[in-house]
């Protein structure tokens, strides 16, 4: 006869194997979801646009962010991490990204929102190349699942530009 320890080990191994199989199936089921998120970002005001004493440009914006990200939630979604970034080109760099605002969305009922806010993080360019600059505002999201791999995507909104003169 097998000992109690041997039987407990066999039962625990079987349970962990079944749990791993269920987690794998659950993670793969996320591939069946075809999300269709939507977002719109409006710049309501440029609060200030100035050159700092040490030569860097700084911008403060008032934003209206409207988004419907509910389709990103499945039964396997734990939360969403979202952020808005300003993206622009300079002679030194093909892509500059500056994070302006972020949030964590813990549940589907909070994934449809409209928020009126100033940029949470400073919009600073190293140098003085922001005057008259065209830029994109991009809403990035990272889906954090309960099991399986994280995935990320974004919506790019173009056509924004900064003034030629400091304010």
N, C-alpha and C positions, 0 to 999 in steps of 0.2 A: 504494500500500500504506500501511497505517496503521503508525505508529511503535510501538515497544515501550511507551513511556509512555502512549500512547492506549489500547492494549490492556490494560495493567495497570489504568488508571483505570476502564475499562469493567467489567473483572472485579471490581474492588474495589467499585464501585457496585452491581453485581448481588448480590454476597455480602452487603453491608450491608442491601440491600433485603430479601433472603430472611431474614436474621437478625431484622430488625425485624418482619417478618410472623410469624415463628415466636414471637417474644416476645409479640406481640399475641394470637395464638391461645392461647398458654400462659396468659397473664393472664386471658383470657376463660374458659378452662376452669375456673378457680377458682369461677366462678359456679355450676357444676354440683354443687359440694360443699355438702351440707347438714349442717353440724356440729351435734352435740348434746353440748356440754360440760356437766359437772356439777361442783358444788362445795358444800362445807359448811364453815362457819367456826364454831368453838365458842370461847367465852370461858371459859377454865379458871380464871382468877384475875384479880382487880383488884389488882395489886401495890401501887399507891398511887394515891390521889386527893387532891390537895392544892391549896391556893391558894398561888401563888408570892408572894414579897414585894411585887412590883409589881402584884398584883391579878389575874393571869391564872390560870385553872384548868388543871391538868395531870394527865393520867391515864397510868398505865402498865398495860398489859394483857398477860396471857399467853394466846396464841392457839393453837388447833389448827386448821390449815388442811389440808383434804383436797380434792383436785381431780383430775378426769380430763379433761384437755384434749387428748387424743390425736386426737380427731376434727377439731380445728382444723388439723392438719398435712395438707398435700397434697404432691405432688411439687414444688410451687412455693413452699413455705414455707421461709424461711431460718431464722427464729426467732420466738419469742413474747416480748413484754414484758408482764408481769403485775404488778398491784399491788392491794393491799387498801386501801380508803379508808373512813373513818368519815364518814357523811353525816347531817347533822341541820339543823334549822331554829332560828333565833333571831329575836327581834323585829326586828333590823336586817337580816337576810339570809334569804331564802327557802331558800337552799341553801348550806350550809357543807360543804366537803370537806377532810378531813385525811388525807393518805397515811400509812399505818401500816407497810406492808411492801411490798417489791417484789422481783422476780427476773426474770432472763432465762432462758428455756428454749430451749436451742440445738437440740434434736432431739426427735423423737417419743417415744423411749424414756424421756425425762425428764419427759414431760408428764403422767404419772400419779404423784401424790406425796401424801404426808402429812407435814406438818412441824409441829413443836411449837416455838414461838418467842415471844419478847416482841416488842412493836412495835419496829421498826427505827428509826422516826422518831418524834419527840415528838408526842404528842396534846395540843395546847395550844389553848385557846379564848381569844381576846382578850376578856377580861372574866371574869365569874364566873357564867356561865349554864349550866354543865354539870351542876350538882347536880340529880338527879332527871330528867335529860334522856333521852328516848327517841331512839335513833339506829339507822341501818342500817349494816351492813357490806356493802360492795360489792366484788366481785372483778371488776376491769376487765382486759381484755386487748387488745393491739394485735398483729395478725398482720403480720409483716414479710415480704413475698414476695421471691423472687429477682428477679422482674420484675413490673411492674404496680403498682397502687395498694395502699396499706396499708388495712386495715379494722380497726375496733374494735367491741367489744361488752362486755356486762357481765352479771353475775348479782347481783341485789340480794337480800340476806337481812335481813329486818326482825325486830323484836321484842326488840332489846337495849335495856337502860336502865342508867344510872349511878345509884349510891346518892344518897340525899338529903344525907348528911353526908360530910365529908372524912375520909379514913383516913390 
